[in-house]
Amino acid sequence: MIEQDELRPLVERWLPTQRWFAGKGRTSTVTVTPLAVLDPGPPAVEVWRADVGYEDGSAETYQLPLVAHAEPVDALDHVLLGSIRIGGGKPQWIYDALHDKDITSAWLDGVRDARRDRGLRFTRYVDADAIPVDVSSLVLTGEQSNTSLVFGDSAILKVFRRLQAGVNPDIEIHAALGDQGARHVARLLGSVETDLDGQPASLAMLQEFMTTATDGWELAKASVRDLMAERDLHADEAGGDFAAEASRLGAAIAETHTDLAAAFGVSIAGPDDLRERASSMASRLDHALQIVPELAELADGLRATYDALPDVTDDVVLQRIHGDLHLGQALRTVHRWVVIDFEGEPMADLAGRRHADSPLRDVAGMLRSFEYAGNYRVIESEFDAQLTYRAGEWTQRNRDAFCAGYAQVAGHDPSEQAVLLRAFEADKAVYEAVYEARNRPSWLPIPLASLRRLADPEVTP
């Protein structure tokens, strides 16, 4: 067993270097506690929790699967936390166990056997022979909030780095939609949970891996590259026109919303609920103004956009939604679009992520993603005037196509719910402005340009 006092300083130094750690640049204190044993070894593989407390009183808990090796492992040098002496004996080298291909199959073995011991509970949702045991794993490098491992060409294990008590929405929604036979989600194979402060908490989920799929963000960027390479063509004339796929994606999202409504039910938002949502949006704007001073000139118009919400007279349907939808959360397979990552905003409170919301929030997220895809070459070109014009043309064409595809399935065009959609899109763009100001200042003009449009009631969203 790894000893807490020896491990804590290693974790304290290592955590800020990880992409999925949200507390970079903040003063914090760290404590570590063992949660469970995945494999007693040797080598021993243990699941630890790291509790991080900040000066403002907020706190986060992270999952750390760790492996202790008696000798250094060169192939794992990039995920070395450090070396410690266990029980005063010989040094042990501590690594992030998710990168150790020799032991990651223990996760799949547990799912296959539906194991329940050593602090872990594995659940299997398919026949045991559908779990690809004895297959080597590969860690995906693009994850921002979790760590995902691909096993062969058939399964992907997502390990949730931030822990909160309760079932993770990604597991809950995939299980429910799987029971319904939903077409636009991957099959859930298994899940793993433990106890966190006396309550169940999700550690990981195993699902079908879409081997030949390409995510929508890459496909959209390729379309923009094709358009920009032909400087005399309009968006509907370029060989890489994306509008047909955008329409199919809109239809897939509408069908997924229908499946979610059937699985979890719907309700109608009352005036008080809409006022509360408008107030929350205004609060997020107030916070953003402290970080992005460029928003000051737009603040009155944005507040007016939010204040219009309680005046909506049509029924506003609330239901379970994706919660963090963008082009990167949709995979295009040979046969269909598949929607992934239903956990919502990973840094948000778990209970809040499971609340019902308007499907238009998802629509707004996807429309914002088209805005980004259309303009990424404009940023690279330092705002070349012709590219800026053509980016706007591509963006509008694909936003319209997405809404048209959505309308074919849903029976209503989301763009016709202008007051709601404008507010949701503005709320998302304010979030983007804060993110870009902190992380990618050169991209800040994208959300700012959108917010100028959204803050002006005379401009069509």
N, C-alpha and C positions, 0 to 999 in steps of 0.2 A: 504493500500500500504506500503510495506517495504521501509524504508528510506535508501538512498544511503550511507550517512555518517555513519550510524550505521552498515550497512552491510559490508562495505569495509574491516574493520580490521578482521572480521570473515572469509571472503573469503580469505584474504591474509594468514591467518594461516592455513586454511583448504586445499587450493589448493595443496600444496606440498605433502600432505598425500594421494592424489588420484592416482591410478594406471595409469589413462589416461592422467595425467598432464605431459607434456614433458619437463618442465623446472626445474626438480629437481636438486638441487645443484647449480643453477645459480642465481646470484643476479638480482632481478627484482622489478618492480613497478606494482601495480595492481589498476585498476579502475573498477568500476561496474556501469552498466546502465540497467534499465529495458527495456526488449524487447517486451513482450506480456503478456497477462493474459490467462492462460488455464482455470481457474475456479475462479470466484470472491468469491466463498465460502459462508459461512465459512466451512472449513478453506480455506483461499485464497491460490491459486496455481499460481505462477507467473514464467515466464521465463526471466532470467536475462542473460546478457553478462558480462564476465570478460575479460578485455583487459589487457594483460600482456606484458610489455616492458622490454627488456634486455639491458645490458650495451653496447653490440655491435651494438645496433640500431635495432635489429630484434624484431618482435612482434608476438603475437598469440592472438586469440580470442576464448574463451570457452563458451559453453552453460551451464547454471546452472538453471534447473527447481527446484524451491524452494517452500516449503510449510510452512506456519506460523501457529503454534498451540498455543492455549491459555494456555495449560497445557503441561508439559513434557509427552512424549510418550515413554515408556520404550522400546518398540519393535523397535524404531527408534534410540535408543541411539548411535548405531554404525555409523550413518550418521548425527549426530548433528553438525551443524556449531557453534551454540551458541545461547544465548538469547539476545534480544534487546527490547527496549521500543518504540513502534510505536506511534508517535504523543504524546509522553510524558505520555502515559497511562500505563496499566499493561504490564508486560513482555510478550513477544511472543518468543516461541522457534522455531528456524529456522532449517529445515531439508532438505536433498536432497529428493525432491518429488518423484523421480523415485523408491524409496524404500517403499513408503507409499501405501500399497495395497488398502486402502480405497478410493484413489483418482486417481489411474493410469488408471482406465477405462475411464476417461475423454478424453484420447488420442483416444481411439477406438470409443467413442461416436462422437467425432469430425470427424473422417474418415467416419463413417456410414452416418452422416448427411451432409458430404461435407461442413462443416462449414467455413465461411469466416467472422470473426469478431475478435475484441479485439487483433489485430495484428497478427493473425494466419490465414493461408489458408490451409485447408485440401483438399486433392484430393483422390477420391475413384476410383479404377480401376476395381472393380467387383460389382456384385449386392449387395445391402445393407444387405441382409440376410446372406451374406458370412462373415460379420464382427462379430466376437464373443464377443459382448458386454455382460456386467454383468458376466464376467469371471475373477477370481482372477489372479493376475500376480505374477511372480517369476523372480527375477533378476538373470541372469547368472553371475557366479563369475569369469569366465576365460577371460573376455574381457580385452584387453590391451589398446585400443584406444577409445572405445565408451562404451555405456552402453546398454545392450540388456535385454528386458523383454519378458518372455514367457507367453502367455495367454492360459491357458488350454492346450490342445494338438493340437491346430490348427493354432496359429498365433504367430509371434515373432516381437516385435517392437524394432528396432535399433535406438537409439538416438545418433546422432553425437555430440560428445563432442567438437571437434574443429570446429569452424565455419569459412567458407569462402564464399564470395559472389559467386553465381552461383549454377547451379544444381549439386548435388553430383553424380559422375559417377555411384555409386551403383544404384541409382534410375533411371538414364537415361538408363543404359544398361538393367536393369531388365524390364523396360517398353518396350524397343525396342524388346528385345528377346521374351518377353511375347506376343507381337503382332505377332511375327513370329511363335509362337507355339514351341519354342525351347524345347527340351526334357530334357536338363541337367541343368536347372535353376529352382529355386522355383518361384511360382506364386507371383507377386507383388499385394498386396491388397490395399495399400494406401500410401500416403506420406504427409508430413507437411512442410510448408515453412513459412518464415517471411521476413521482409525487414531488410537488414544489410547495413547501410551506403547508403541507397537509392537504393539498388539492392536486388533482390530476393536471398535468401539463404536457403538451405535445413536444416531442423531441425531433421527430423526423417523419417523412412520408415517402413511400416508394410507389412510383407509377410508371406507366407505359412510356417508353422513350420513342419519340418520332424521328426515326433515323434519317429519313430523306427530307425532312422539313427545313424550311428557311423562314426566319422570322420576318414579320412585316416591315420592320424598320430597315433591314438590309434590302429588301425588295423595293421599298419606296425610294431609298437612296439611289439604287441602281437606275430607277426610272428617271430621277432628277438628273443623274449624270448623263444619261442618254439624251435628254432634252437639251442640256446645256452644251453638249458637244455639237449640236446642230443649231447654230445661232440664228438661222432664218426660219425655224419652224415654231409653230404654236404647240401648246401642250397636247392638243388632240391630234396632232399630225406626227408626233415622234413615234418611232418604232417601239419604244419602251413605255408607251402610255400605260398608266397604272389604274385608270378610272374603272375598268371592268373588274379588277381585283378589289378595288375600294368598295364597289357596289356589292360584290359577293361577301366581303368582310362585314359590311353593314347588315346584310341579311343574316349572317352567322351570329352577330352580336344580338340582333333582335330575337332570334330563335333561342339564344342562350338566356336572355332576359325572360322570355316566356317560360322556359324550363325552370328558372329560378323562382318565378312567381308560383308555378304549380307545386314546387317542392316545399316552399317556405311560406306561401300565402302573401296577401297584399293588404294594404290599408290605405285610407285616404287622409292626406295631411289637412289639418284644420288651420285656421288663421294664426292661432298661437304658435303652432309648429313652424309655420313659414316665418313668423316674426323672430322666432328663436334662431332659425337658420340664417336669416338676414343679419341678426346681431352677431352671430359667430363669424360670418364673413367680414363684417366691419371690424371686429376685434383682430382678426388675422391681418387686415389691412393696416390697422394702427400699429401692430407689431412690425409689419414690413416697412412702414415709413421710417422707423428708427434705423433700418439697415440699408434701404434703397432710397436715398433722398430724391431721386428722379421721379418718384411716385407722387411727390407733393402736389404738383400741378394737375394731377389726374384724380386726386383723392375725392374731391366733391362729386365729380361725375361718377366715380365708382360707387360711392356711398348711395347716390341716387339710383344706381343700377340695383344695388342690394335692397334699398328701401321699397322698390317696386314689387318685391316678392309677395308681401301680404295682400296686395291688391289683385292678385291673380284670382279670377272667378271660376275657371275651369277646374275640375277635379285634378288634384296632384297625387298621383299614385306613388305609394312608398312600398318598397320590397327589398329583398336582398339583392345586392349588385356585386360587381367585381370589386370596385373600390379604388383601383389603381390602374386603370385601363389605358394602354397606349400601344403603339405599333409593335413594340418589342414584346408585348404580352400575347401576341397572336402568331401562330405558326402556320405557314401554308404547306400542306402536304400535297401529295399527288391528287388526292380526292377532295379535300375540303380544308377550310380554315379550322384550326384548333386553338381554343383560348386556354391560357395557362395562368398560374400564379394568382389564385383567388384569395390570397391572404390579406389583401388590402395594403395600406401603408404600414410597412413592418415596424416603424418606430412609434406608431400610434397605439393608444390603449386598446387592448384586445376586445373588451366589451364594446367599445365604440365601433370597432371594425365589423362587428356582427349586427349592428343596428340597421334597420331598414332605411333606405334612401331612395331618391328618385333615380330611375334609369338614365335620366338626362345627365347625371353626374358622369356616368361612364361615357356617354356620347360626347360630352364636353372634353373629357380626357383624350378621346381619340381625335377629335377635331384639333386640339392643341398639338397632338403628335404630328398630324399632317402639316401644321404650321412649321414645326421644327424640321421635318424632312424636306419640305420645300425650300427652306432658307439656309440649310447648312452650307451649301456652296456659296451663298451670298456672303456668309461670314468669312469663308476662306478667301474670297475675292476682294475682301475689304470694301464691300458694298458697291460693286460695279453696278452702274445704273441699269444697264440692259438686263443683267442677271437678276437684279432686284425685281424688275417688272415681270420677267418670265417666271420667277419663283412665285410671285403672287398669283399669276395665272394658273400654274400647276396646283398650287395649294387650293384655290377656290374650286377648280375642276374636281379635285378628289374629295374635298369636303362635301360638295354637292352630290357626288356619286355615292359616297358613304351614306348620306342621309336618304337618298333615293332607294338604295338597297335595303336600308333599315325599314323604310316605309312600306316596301313590298310585303314584308313579313308582319310587321306590327300593325299595319292598317292606318298609321298616322305618321306624318313627316315630322321628325323632331325639330327641324328648323322652323316649323310653324309655331312652336311653343317658345316664341322669341324672348319673352321676359325671363322665363326660367333658364333657358339655355344661355342667354347672355350673362346672367348672374353666376351660373356654375362655371362658365368658361373664364369669366373675370377672376373668380376665386382661385381657379387653378393657375392662371397666368400670374397672379400675385405671388403664389407659392413659388412658381418658376423664377420670378424676378429675384426673390430672396436667395434661392439656390444658386442662380448664376452669379449674383453679386459676391457670394461667398466662395464659389468654386471655379466658375468659368466667366470672368468678367467680359471677355470678348463676345460671349453669347447673350449678354444682357439685352442688346437691342431687339432680339426676337420677341421676348414677352413684353417689352416696353412698347413696341410697335403695335402689338395686339391690344394692349391695354388702352392705348390712345383711341383705337377704334371702338373698343367696348365701352369706354367712358363717354363717348359722344352719342347721345340719343338720336342724332340725325343720320348716323351711319348704320347701315344694315349689318348685323353681326356676321 
